[in-house]
């Protein structure tokens, strides 16, 4: 099982290697929306204006009370959600990048995979008894909402447990209507059996860091590295953009540092790997459900 938290951790490792942010621990249970955060370790390094991060929370620091290890915060900073946090959970101090930022970026990368630009999809299906009278089959709402295209229509040979006959593309029509949408077959199928519709479905967004990307988002086990590469490329590009600000160069480049544009060059290399992995998975999908010939 791969979760969004696993993918974010992989992205952070690839982007920063052995570098790590300063952390603290939650000392008392934090309730979503509270303006006071009690930490376990010394807080003298935390100052007003900093940002803190834990789970999907991002807090803006207003002030501190060292005697009680209390940090007074504005919750929901950077449009982050309000989440409760259990005792002993990590709190990142002024992180290079928050889990919330990577979570949103990762979700965008997952959705992009099923756009025409990339062309990947999850394989979904529904099965219904054969209608020998009208040979018309309503498209379920879930399929209607997520369908990109039809992959295969086939029916089970009556009296057999596992023998299926494919229906060629020219022998059916798909009609999408404002109300009920349906598939109409242009040939008769024997009664007393069932018909299966396999279709291309879009990937879905995760709601929490603990969400399983295979079951919630629809990614196959071989695809989980692709959004990570896309998120990594985005991080590399934003690092360079911070150093190119005209109004205020808040992350100035030091003379002994890498030359200008190096992060963009690395981002381009990662994007090539990202595109190659998309092509590989597209080929794998065709192997799983070969393109049907029009007979």
C-alpha positions, 0 to 999 in steps of 0.5 A, a space after each residue: 500500500 502506498 499513501 500520499 504521505 509515502 509519496 510526499 516523503 519520497 519527493 522530499 528525499 529526492 529534492 533535499 537528500 540528507 538535508 532536513 528541517 528543524 523539528 519539534 514534537 506536539 506535547 499536548 493534543 491540538 484541536 483543529 483551529 486552536 490558536 495555541 500550540 504546545 510543543 515538547 522541546 525548546 522553542 527559543 528558536 521559534 520567532 514571530 513571522 515563522 511558519 510551522 507545519 504538521 500534517 496538512 496544517 500550516 501555522 503562522 507564528 504570532 508569538 511564544 511563551 517559553 515558560 510553557 513551551 506555548 506557540 501562539 499561531 494563526 491556523 489555516 495559513 497559506 489556505 491550509 486545512 484545519 486538522 487536529 494533531 495528536 501528541 508526539 507528531 512532528 512539527 516542522 519549523 520554518 520548513 523548506 516546503 510544507 506537506 500541504 504544498 506538496 499534497 496539493 501539488 501531488 494531487 494536481 499531478 495525479 489529475 494531470 495524468 488523465 488529461 489528453 496531454 498525458 493520456 493515462 487512465 485507470 481501468 474501471 468497469 460495470 457488468 449488467 445482465 443482457 437485455 435481449 429486447 432492446 440491447 440498450 444499457 444505461 451508463 451508471 452515474 459513477 462511470 458517466 462522471 469519470 469516463 474518458 472513453 470505452 476500452 472494451 465491451 464483451 459478453 460471457 458466452 452462455 453456459 461458460 464460466 470464463 469465456 468472453 466474446 468481444 463486441 467490435 467498436 463498429 457494433 455499438 454506439 455511446 450516447 451521452 445525454 443531459 439525463 440518462 446516457 446509455 450504450 446501444 448495441 447494434 447486434 443481438 447478444 444471447 440472453 441469460 448471460 451478462 455483458 461487461 463494459 470496460 472504460 477509461 476513467 480519470 484519476 481522483 484526488 486524495 483527501 488526506 495524507 493517509 489515503 491509499 493512492 491505489 484505491 482512492 486515486 486509482 493509480 496502479 502500483 507501477 504508476 506511483 512514482 510518476 506524480 512524485 517526479 512531477 512534484 519534484 520538478 515543480 519544487 526545483 522550478 519554484 526554487 529557481 523562481 524565488 531567486 529571480 524575484 525582481 522586487 525582493 530577492 528573499 533567497 539570494 544566490 551566494 557567490 560560492 553557490 551553483 550557477 543561475 539556471 542550474 535548478 531549471 536544468 535539473 528540473 528539465 532532466 526530471 521532466 524527461 524522466 517523468 515523460 518517459 515513465 508516462 510513455 512506459 505506463 501508456 504501453 503497459 495499459 495497452 498490453 493490459 487491454 489491447 486495442 480492439 480491431 473493428 471486425 
